[in-house]
Amino acid sequence: MSGVDVVWVPGTDHAGIATQVVVEKKLFTEKNVNRQDIGKEAFNQEVIKWKESKISIIRSQLKNLGVTLDWNRETFTMDEKQNRAVNEAIIRLFDSKLLYRKYSLVNWCCSLQSTVSDIEIDHKEILGRTYISLPGNNRPAEFGILTDIAYKFYNSDQEIIVSTTRPETLLGDVAVAVNPDDVRYKGLDGVKLWHPFRKCTIPIIYDHSVDKNFGTGAVKLTPAHDVFDFELAAKHDLPIINVIDEFGNINCEYDEFNGLPRYEARTAIVQKLKLINLLRDSKEHKMSIPICSRTGDIIEYLPKLQWFINCKEMAQKASESLRNGKLTIEPTHYHNQWFLWHDNSKDWCVSRQLWWGHRLPLFETKFGWISAHNTDEAIKKIATKYKLSEKEMASLDIRQEEDVLDTWFSSALLPFSSFGWPNETEDLKKYYPLSVMETGHDILTFWIARMVMLGTFLTGSLPFKNVILHGMICDSHGRKMSKSLGNVVDPEDIINGISLEDLQSKVKANAKSGTISYDELEKALVRQKKLFPDGIKESGADALRLTLVSQNIKNQVIHFDVNECYQNRMFCNKIWQAARFVLMWANEKKVHDYISPTPSNMIQFWILSRLGDCVHKINNSFQNYDIYIATTKLRQFFYHEFCDVFLETCKPVFEHGSDEEIQTTCKVLLYVLDTSLRLMNPLMPFLSETLYYALPGKNNTPIAYTKFPESIEYTRWLNEQLDADMRTVRNVVTGIRRIRSINNFSKDQSEIILHSKCHKLLHKYEDIIQNLSGSTLCFIEKNSNLKLHSISDVVGDHTEIHLLLKGGSLEYKKYYSILNSRRQRLQKQVTKIKKSLSLSKTLKNNTDDSRIAQGNKMHSLIEEINRISMYMQTIKDKELITD
């Protein structure tokens, strides 16, 4: 619509860990088998079947949402084109000596039997003793206990007491560390401690990184199972002793504990320490537990041989690109996170011990590792390098690495691999680099950072210039959306509507397929019934789209409320009804040419001025990626200015105006409607296109191929003075409606007298004020000794509004009493809200959004109370009643 050749490529990634876990659960639930039972090939076939069913659902959802994707370019991270790109990227990294293998500490999930990335880890904060159920374990494990253990000095009764939350790792301790500034541990240089189980000595070391305030200030070091300890061990050249295997069982030479599950060993070791008089204390302790988000198992830190990418130079370039302005990231408060992550970049562990994913294109022979697209290419590369004969090539023992790549690696290539890289395609030349990348702030360093690093390294340029980060989408109560919470909503259920019974059937199907457990099912059903007691009303795609973009996506959290979708459906209905009204009169009067309207009165000039302002602000907000400002402006203009004001002023013209006046009015209406529909199209494509086809002469014109309204076209209509005048007029109309509404006066009952400093202005627009307020007006120019039997209101500092009262003294007393009763009722509501806000603050059981909503309601009630008090006072001041 803006004359730019654009493309939006649809795609899905293979989600290695998540997909493998879900399909394993599904197999076990439906067939009582696991992947080991059926083997890798059969398992991956099951994954592909599951993937195809899910991709078809995703396609359907996106199409029903009206997302303007180029489906001919649809990509999947494990399709043939992407596989080639992934292999080529790994080969280039390996050949550049940036991909290497090393022994390092990794996040290990015992249930998954694989390394996982930081994003697959949830950190559960606990305040003290807590029992957590683990997959495959009959008994829950105890956490939140700080245990003090004594280490005896070698050949001495002296001891040093260490504090730990993991007594089971005592078997792998290689040292005790203290802070050199801690006066309690001065003079212990060279002291050796006796290990009670391994029957050997370990040293005391000094390091400033030790927290003096943690426990006793002395900590045991188990570098094989703790990140901090691993780094300290490398710094002080300490050995690494692994005492927990890949299945989470103890692996040591001490028979009493060998083979025990890690948390059973914890209990056994504490009991043994007590028996040999080395247990000194145990107390509840606040701590954070790393839990695999895919399996629910506790993450174990294990030393493993893994493949890593050296990110140092790439990370420096990524950091510099933001500093020098070649890359922009919004909101800007994420800049510090970008700099912190890249300036302290660690090498990226890219290998995973999964069956579903891109197998690393690396081959091992007696000559070492080599990279290649396939075995034949690997053999040829080795033969060339080492000058092997055909016989030697044929007998060469070669095997491909079994590990697969981290899913984030293939996803990081999408900006260029989706256009044909590594081939120099026309698409790549035309569309790469991308103009903008929009994604969630929670994957800034997992995805955006990797795209920038790999894009820069593999293509020589940034993959995009602009990055827009949206917040975490939560439910209306601020809770993260989760199947186990029952608050996940299928967009098609909002578009088409769904009953509670059918919603609950979907949750039950999730449990049946193993996606959620039956324990989670019960909770999900209860929460779902609470959230959607009557199901979800049909709202349509445009209303859903409008709801999603009506919030500032750059906020940390986006609260999604299904009820707002239905409210936005009402706005869509308002647009439909307004368009019908305009088209009805345009067709009746045979108005076709409206491209260049010639306004004939002030209200027409005003609506065109407001249209110009709307076009200007929507263009600016789109340019700044502030779509919520565009939706707010569009709603304000179309609903409150076009429908509530301009359409209402057109009705008398259609009833009593001349043919020329009606023709002019129709042209202005069509011009405004045409422009409005084009402004709406990016936000509400279905409604806007349907209505655009109904405009005169547009029945063969797809709205998406029309020109988007530009500010420069509409500046000629802008009139600031007229806008200011009409603001005053509309405020007076609002004041008249308000005084009538609060006092329960109908249009027929009300007589309004205006006294204003803007007397001439209001006189000029008298017809409009009367038409919009539905009241007969009377103006008075002087206010000296004014004794009106009326209730008074004020608009700003310029206008008094008097609502005339009829009847004698008894009638006024009765009316005063009614107002007083209403005020008391509203005051009770305010008191109730104040108590609720105070309680929610104390218990911390309410979301910020909920508190804001309650606060806004209370503010509105207080405003009405103040108005009623003012009305009551005007009755008293005019001596219409006495106390």
N, C-alpha and C positions, 0 to 999 in steps of 0.2 A: 504493500500500500504506500510505502515511502519511496518506491522506485529503486529499491536495492535488491539485488539477486541474493537471496538467503537460502540456507538449507539447515534443517534440524534433523539430525540422524537418530532414528530410534535404535535402541539396543538393550541387551541384557547381559549381565555377567554370570558366570557359572557358580559364583558363591561357594567355593570349594568346601569349606568346613560346614557351613550352614546346610548346604544341600546334602552332603554325605550323612550328616547327623539325622536330618529329617527322613531321608529314604531308609536309613537303618531302622529307625523307630517304626516306620510304616511296615517294613518287611517283618519285623519282630511281632508287631501287633496283628498283622493280617495272616502271616504264614508261619510264625514262630521260628524264624531262622534269622541268622545274622550274616554279615557279609563274608565272614570266614567260611561259613557253611556252603555258600554257593560259588565262591571264588571271584577274582577281580573282574574277569570279562563279563560274567553274568550279572554281577552287581552293577557295573557301569551301564549295562543295557537297561537295568531297572531305573537307574538315575536318568538316563536319556528319556525313557517313557514318562517319568515324573516331570522332567524338565519341559517336555513338549506340552503336557497338559497345563502347566503353570504359565508358560509363555503365551498360550492361546488366551488365557484369562487376562494376562497383562495387556495383550493387544486389544482385547475387547474393551477393557477399562479405559485405555488411552483413546481409542476411537470414539467411545461413547462420551468421553470428556471433551471431544472436539479439539484435541491437540493436533496442531498442524505439522505432522511429521512426514518425512519422505519415506514411505514404507518400502519403496524399491531399494533403499539403501540399508534396510534393517540388518543389524549385525549382532553376532553372539560371540562372546570372548573365546569360545572353543570351536568356532567354525573354521573351515579350511584356510580362509584368508587370514584370520587372526592367529591361527596356529603358526603359520609361516612367519608372521610379523614377530610373534613372541620368540620363536627359535632364533630368528635373525638378531633380535635385540640381545639375547643371552650370548650368542656367539660373539657379537661385537664387544660386549662387556668383558667376556672371558679373554678374548684375544688382546684386549687392551689392558689386561691384568687388573681389571677392576672387580671381577668376580673371582672369589677365592674360597677355599675351604679351611675352617679352623675349629678348634675345640673351644667352646664357649658356653656360658650359662644361657639357657633359653627358658621361655614360658612353656611348660610341658603340661598337657592335659592327659592324665592317666586313663580316663575313660575313652578319650578320642585316640589315644596312642599317637599323638602328634604335637609338634610345636604349634603355638598359636600366637597371633600378634596382640599387641596391647589393646586394640579396639575390641577384641573378643573377650576381654576381661572386665567383669563388673567388680567393683570394690565395695564390699558390704561392711558398713561401719557398725561396730557393736560397742556397747558401753561397759559390758562386764560379761560374767559367765553366760554363755549362749550355746545351745545345742543345735547343730546343723546336720540335716540328713544328707547323705552322699549317695550317688548312684552305685549300686552293687553292694552297699553295706547295710547290714540288718539293723545296726544300732547307730544312732546319731553320734557325731563326734563333738567333744567339748572344746570350746574356744573362749577367749577372753580371760585367761588366767595367766598371771605373771608368776613364774616359778623361780625362786632363789636357790642356787645350787652351790655347794662349796667345792672348790678345787684346792687340794692340799699342796703345800710346797713340797718339792721332792726331798725326801729324807728329813721331813720336819713336820711338827704339829701345827705350824702356821697355815693359814688358809686365806684365800680370796674368794669372795662370794660374787657370783655372776647372776644376772637376771636374764631370763629368756621366756618367750612365749612358745618355744618349740623344744621341749626337753628331748624329744625323739631324735633330734639331730646331734645330740651330745656325742653320739658314736662317731661322728665325722669331724669333731672339733680339732683344730690344728693350732689354736693359740687363744689367749685371752687378751683383749685390748682395753686400754684405759687412756684417758686424756692426760697428756703431760702437765696440764694446768690444774689437774685435780690433786689437791694437797693430800688426800687420803691415800694416794698410791705413789707418793714420792719414794725414790730410792729402791725401786724394784727392778732396776736394770740387770739383766742377766739371770734373773730368777727363773727357775724351771718349775713347772707344775706337773703333778702326777695324774695321768689320765686313768680313772678307776676301772675302765672296761678294756681299753686297748693295752694297758700295762706298759705305757711308755711316757716320756716327758713331752710337754709342749711349752712354748715360751710365753712370757708376758711381753706384749709390744705396746709402744706408745704411739698414739696418733691423734691429731687435733680434731679429726672428724667424729670421734666418739662423743656421744651426748652424755655429759656429766650428770644430767638430771634423769636419765632413764634408769629406773630401778636403782641398783647399787652404784651405778656409774662404771661398772666393769661388765663387759660383754664377751660372750664366747664367740669365736669365729668358726663358722662352718661354710667355707667358700663354695662347696659343691651344691649348697641348697639355699643360698641367700645372696641377693644382688650386691648389697653393701659389703658383705663379707668377701665376695668374689673379687671386688675391686680392691679391697684392702689387702687381700692375699697376693694379688698381682703386684701391688705397690711394695710389699714387704718380702716378696719372693717366698711365699709359704706354699706348702704342698696342698693338693686338692684331693680329698678323700670322699668318694661317692658312697653313701650308705643307704640310698633309696633307689630302687630300680624303676623302670618305665611303667610298671603296674602299680606303683605306690607301696611296694613291700620293702621291708628292711633287708638290706643286702650287706652283711658284715660277717666277721669271723667269730663273733660272740654268739654261740649256739642258742643261748637263752632267748635272744631277740630275733635271730636270723629267720626271714620268711614271714614275720608278722606284718599285717597291714600297718601302715605308718601310724595311724591314730590309736590302734590297739597297743602298738609298741610304746607310744607316749605314756599310756597308763602303766604299762609294765615297768618302764624305766623309772618313772616317778616312785613306784612302789619299791623297786630295788634300791634307789638312792636313799629312801627312808630307812630301809633295812640296814644299809651299810653306814648310816648316820651322816649322809652328805646332803640331805634335804633340809634347807633352812627355813623356807617360808613359801607360801603361795597365797596370792590375793587376786581379786578381780581387777581387770585392767582393760581400758579402752583400747581398741585396735581395729585395723582394717584387714578384711579377709579377701584375698584375690580369688574370684570364682569365675570359671569358664561360663560365658553367657550361653554357649551352645549346649553344654551337657549338665551344668550345675555342679560339676566337680571342682574341688579346691585345686588351684594351680600349684604345681610343684616346680620349683626351679632346679633344673638338672643340667649338668655339663654334657654337651653333645657335640659331635662332629657335624657341622652344618655349613651350608653355603651362604656366603655373605657378599654384599656389594659394598665396595669402598665408596662412600658418599661424600667424602671430605671436600673435594674440589667442586663437585656438582652442587653441594649444599652452599658453598661460598658464593657461587654464581647466582643461585636462587635467592639468597639473601640480598646480594648486591642489586639484583633486578628490581626489588621493591624499593631499595634505598635510592636508586637513581631514577625512579619513576617510570621505568620501562614496563613494570607490572603494577597494577593497582588492585588493592583489595578493600572491599567495603563489607561491613563497617570497618572504619580505620582502627577501632580498639583491638582488632585481631592482629595488628602489625607487630605488637610486642611478642605475641605467641609465635609468629612467623620467624622473627629474628632470634628469639630464644632457642627455638627448635633447630634452626639451620646453623646458628653460630656455635651450638653445642652438639652438632650432629654426630650420631653414632652410626656405625656400619649397619646395614639393613640385612637381617636374616631373612632370606627369601625361600628357603627350603621347608617343605611340609611333608609329613609322613602320612599322606592320604592316598586314596585310590582314585579320587575324582579330581582332575586338574591337569595342567600342562606338565607332562613329565620333562624334567630338565634335559636339554639336548647335549648332555655331557657323557663322555665315554671313557672308561678306565681300561688301560692296558698295562703291560709291563713297562711301557715307556712313560706312564703317567696318564694324566687326564687330558682329553682333547674335546673341543666343541665341534659339533657338526649337525646338520639337519637330519641325518640318518646314519645308520651303521656303515653303509657303503661309502658315504662321503667321509666318515671318520677314518675308515681304513685307508682310503686314498690319501688323505691329509697326512696320516702317519707314515705311509709308504714314501711319500714325497720328501717328508722331513728327514726320515732316517734311511732313505734309499733302500727300501725293502724289495726283495725279489717277489715274483708272483707266488712262489711256493710259500714264502714267509707270510705274505699277505693272506693267503688262503688258510693258513694254520694259526693265524693270530688270535689269541684269546682276548676277546673284547666283550665288555658288558656295559649297558647303559645305566646311568644313575636311576634308582627306583623312586627317589623323592620327586614330588611335584612342586610347582612354584606357588608362592603366596598369590592369592587372587588379586591383590592390589597391584601386582606387577603387570599382568595383562590389562587390567583396567587403566593403568597409567599410560598405556600406549594408544588408547582409543582416539585422542584428538587427531593423530596422524595415521594410525593403522586402519581406521574406518574409511579413509580415503585412498587406500591402496598401498601405503608404505609397506615394504621398502622400495617398491617400484615407483618411478617418477611419473605418476599418472596426471592426467589433466585435472582431475578433481583435487589432487593434492596441491597442484600449483594454484588452483582457483580459490580453494576454501581454507587452506592452511597458511598461517596460523588462524585459529578461531578468533572471533571478536569478543565473545564473552563466555565465561564458565560460571554457572549458577549451581550451588550445591549446599549441603548442610554444613554448619560451622564445626560440627563434631568430627568431620573427616578432613579438616583443613590439612593436617600434617600426614594423614594416611593416604589421601588421594591427590589433592591439589599439589602438595609438595612433591610427590613422586612424579606427577605429570610434568611439572616444571623441570625437575632434575633430568628425567629421562628424555623429555622433549628437547631440552637444550643440548644434551649430549648426543642424541641420535640424529637430530635434524639440523642442529646449529642455530635454532631460533626458539624463542619462547612459544609454547603451544597456544597461548592466548594472551591478550593484554589486560583484560578486565576480569576480576573475580568478584562475584556477589555471593555472600554467605547468608543463608536463611537460618532461622532458629529451629529448635527442636519442636516438632509438632506434637502437642499434648492434647488431652481431652479438655473439656470445659472446666474441670477441677484442677488442672495443672499436672495431671498424672501422665507419665509416658505411656504411649499406646502399646498394649501388650495383649496377646491372645489370652493369656492366663488371667488378665484383669477383666476380660470381656468388653473392653472399650475400643477394640479395633473395628473400624467401619469400612465396609466395601463401598467404594464410590457408586457402584451400580445400584446399591440398596438405597442410597440417598436420591439418586436420579429417578429410580422407578418406584421407590417406597417398598416397605417390607413389614410384615406382621411380626410381633414378638415371638410367636410360635416358630416362624421360619428362621428368625435370627437365632433362636436357641437350637434349632436343628443343625445349623451350620457349626455351632460350637461343639455340639455332640459329635458331629462328623470329624472335627479336628481331633477329638479325644480318641475316636475309633481308629483314626489313621496314625495315632501316636504323636501328633504334633504337640498336644498338651497331655499331661497326665490326668488320671481320673480324679485325683485330689484337686488339681487345678480346675477341672471341669466344674465341680460343685461351686467353687468360689466364683468362677466366671459366669455361671448361670445366674447366681444371686445378684452380682454386680450389674450384669446386663439388664436384668429385670428392673433394677433400680434406675439405671440410666435411661432405658427405653420402655417404660411400662406399657405404652400403647404402640410399640413398634416405632418405625420411622416413616414419616409422611413423605409422599412423593413430592420432590422439589424440582426435578429437572436439572439438566447439565449446566445451564447458564447460571442458575441460582447457586449451585455448588461452586462453580468457578468464581463467581462474584464473592462468595463467602471466603474462599481461600485467599484471594488477593486483596480483600478489604482490610487485612491487618498488615502492620509493618513487618514484613518478612525478615527485616534485619534485626528484630528483637531477639533476645536470647531464647525465649520460649514463645511459641505461637499456640494460643488456646483455640482449639477448634470446637465449636458448639453446633451440633446438628440442628438445633432449633433456629439458629441464624439462617440456615439454608432455606427453611420454610418462610422466614420473614423476607428473605431476598426473592423468593418466588412471588411474594405479594408485590414487590417492586417491579418484577418482570411483568406481572399482570397489569400494573399501573401503566407501564410503557405500552403494552398491547392495547389497552383501552384508549389511551391518549392517541395512539396512531390510528385506531379505528375512527375516532372522532374527526381527526384531521382529514383522513382519506374519504370519509363519508361526505364532508362538505366539498372537498376538492373534486370528487367525482360528480356530485350534484351540480356544481357550478362549472364543470368541464375545464378545470384549471390544469394545464399541462406544463407550461413554461414558467419555472420558478427560480432559475439559476441566478438571476440578478434582480432581487426584489427591490421595490421602491417604497420604503416605509412612509406612511402618511400621517402618523400621530406619535405622541411621545412614548406610549407604551410599546409600540412596535420598535421605535429606536432603542428603547431600554432593553427589550429582550435580545436584540441583535448585539447590543453592547455586552450583555451578560454572556451571550454565546461566544463572542470574541475573547472574553476573559476566560471562559471555560476551555476553549481551544488552546489558548496560550499556556494555561496551567497544566493541562493534561500533557501537552508536548514536553514541557519542562520536567514533569514528574516521570514520564517514560524515559527521558534522556538520563535522568539521575537514578533510574531503577527504583523509584519510589511509587510503585504502582498503587499502593493504598491511598496516596494523595489523589491520584487520578480517579479512583473509584468514589472517593468522598466528594470530589468536585463534581463528578458526573451526576451522582445522586442528588447533590444539593441543587445543581442547575436544573436537571430534568424534573425532579419531583417538586421542589419548593419554589422554583422560579418559573419554569415553563408550564407545569401542570397547575400548581396552586394559584399562580398569579395570572400568567399570560392567557392560558386557556379560558380561565374564568372571565377575563375581560373581553374575550372574543365572543362569548355567548350572546351578549346584548347586541353586538354588531350583526351576528347571523339572524337575530330576531327582528331587529328594527333598522339595520343599516341599508344604505343604497347598494346597488349592484356593484358599483365601482369599489366601495369600501369593502364589500365581501370578497371581491376578487383580490384586492391588495392583501387583505387579512389571510386568505388562503395561501397566497404566494409566500408570505412571511412564515406561516405555519409549516408549509412544505419544506422551505429552505432550512428552517431550524431542525425539523425532523430528519431530513436527509443528512445534515451535518452530524446530528446527535447519533444517528444509527452508525455512521462511519466511525465516530469516536468510540462507540460501544463495541464495535466488532472484535477487536483483540480480546475483550473481556467476556462478551456474550455473543459468540458467533452464530448460534442457532437462531435466536430470536431476531437479531439484527439482520441476518440474511433473509429470513422469511419476510420480515416487514419491508426490507429494501426492495425486494422483488415486486411488492405491491405499490410502490411509488409510481407515479405517472412516467411512462417511458423507460422504466428500469426492469421490466419483466425478463429481459435476457442478459442482465448485467450482474454477474456474481460480485457481491460486495467486496470480497477479498481482493479483487482486481481493480477496485476503484482507488482513487487517490485519498490518502489519509489527510484530514484537515490540517493545514499548517498555519502557524501563528500569523505569518506575513499576509495571508489572504484575508484575515479577519480584523486586522488592526484598524482598518477604516471605520469599523463600527464602534470602536471603543470610545466611551464618553464618561469620564470620571465624574463630572458634575451631575450628569443625569443619574448615574449610579448612586451618588450620595443623596440626591433628592428622593429617589425611590426607596432608599434605605429608610429615610425618615417616614415616608408614607407607609411603608410596610410595618415599621415599628408601631405606628399609630394604629394600624389595622389590628396588629397583634394585641395591643393594649385594650382595644375595644372588645375583641373576642374574649380576652382573658377576664375582664371585669364582668362581662356577661356570663361567662361559663362558671366562674367561681361562685357567682351569686344566683346561679340557676335561672337566668332570665332568657326567654326565647327571643328570637328576632322580632316577633310581633309585639312583644311586651316592652322592648327596650327603646328608650329615647335617649340619644346621646347629644351632649353639648360639649363642644371643644373650645378650649381657650389656649392659644398657642402663640409663642414668639414667631413661629413659622406660619403665621396666619395666611399670608399671600400664597405660599407654596401649597398649603393644604387646600386652600380654596381652588387653586389651579387643578388639583387632582381630586376634587370632591367626588366626582362621578366614580372614580376608581375606588376611593375609600368606601363609599356607600355600597358599591357593588361587591367588594371583597369582604366587607364586615357584615353586610346584610342589615345595616342599621341606617335609619334616617338621621341626618346630621343637622345640627344647628350650631352656628359659630357666634361667639361673643368676643368683642375686641377688648373690652375693659373688664377688670375683675374687682373693682372697688366696691366694698360692702355687698359682695355677691352672697345672696341668701337662697341658695338652691336646695330643694329637698332632694338630695342626691347622695350617692356614694361616689367618692372620688379616687382616681388613680392618676399616676403621672408617668410620662414617657420621657426618659432622659431628664434634661433640665429645661425642656422647651415646651412641653404640652401637658395640659391638664385634661383629663377625661372625666366627665360627669355623667353617671348613670342615674336618670331621674327616678325617684321613688313616688309611688302613688298611694293614697290612703291616709288615714289619720294617725294619731299618736299610738293607738293600740296596735295597728298594723306594723308600725316601725319597731315597737317593742318585740313583737312576735318575730319579726325578721332579724333583729339584733340577737335574739335568743337562738335562732337557727344557726346563725354564723358562729356564735359562741360554742354551741354544741359541736359544730364541725371542727372548730379549732381544737377543742379538747380531745376529740377523737384522733386528730392528726398528731397531737402532742403525745398521746399514748403510743402511737406507732413509732415516733422518734425515740421515745424512752426504750422501747423494745429493741430497736435496731442498735442503740447505744450499748445495751446489755450484751447483745449478740456479738458486737465487735469487740467488746472488752473481754468476753469469754473466749472468743476465737484467738485473740492475741495471747491470752494466758495459756491456752491449751495448744496453740499453734496447729490447729486442726482445720484451718481454712486457707484457701489459696489467695494470692495477692489479688487476682482478678475478682474473686468473690467479695473480698473486703472492699475493693474499689467500687463494685456494683452497689454494695450496701451503703457505702459512703455517699455515692452519687444520689441514691434514693433518699437518704436522710437529708442531704443538702436540698433536694427538690421539695421535700415535705416542709422543711424549715422555711424555705422561700414562700411556699403557699401559706404557711402559718403567719408569716410576717405580712403578707398581702391581706389576709383576713383581718388581722389586728388593725391594719391601716384602714380597711373599710369600716370596721367597727368604730374606730376613732373618729372617722369623718362623720358618722351618724351622730356621735356624742357631741363633736365640736359644733355641729350645726343645730345643736339643741333639739334634735328630733326625738331624743329620749333623755331621761335623766336617771342617774343611779338610784 
